[in-house]
């Protein structure tokens, strides 16, 4: 494990229950692999039937924030998930008892205003969601 949950929370704007990642398993300039525990009923994105698969995009967006922080050597800038594209869901929900989630993000491009990544979220080697996401960084005052 390269980073634990406490180090992740120091690197991204999310904290407490909304920090969905538990560890960075590996990373390099091209991408990152993070691990998260299976979501339980107290998960902040859980609904009546569990955590919807679309929440995989939030897991992936948080992985991109951690990746950016590691690349920059400082906490990630504030940003927002601006666009999802080519997303394929393989399940309606993220299994609550399926084991740890693997969250992979591969950097496609990065500039001062945002970044673009391909992502995959799997549970016990079973795909949950795959796609592309764009994060827009918050404007910094001049």
Secondary structure by P-SEA (a helix, b strand, c coil): ccccaaaaaacccccccccccccccccccccbbbbbccccccccccccccccccaaaaaaaaaaaaaaaaaacccccccccccccccccccccccccccbbbbbbbbcccccccccccbbbbccccccccbbbbbbcccccc
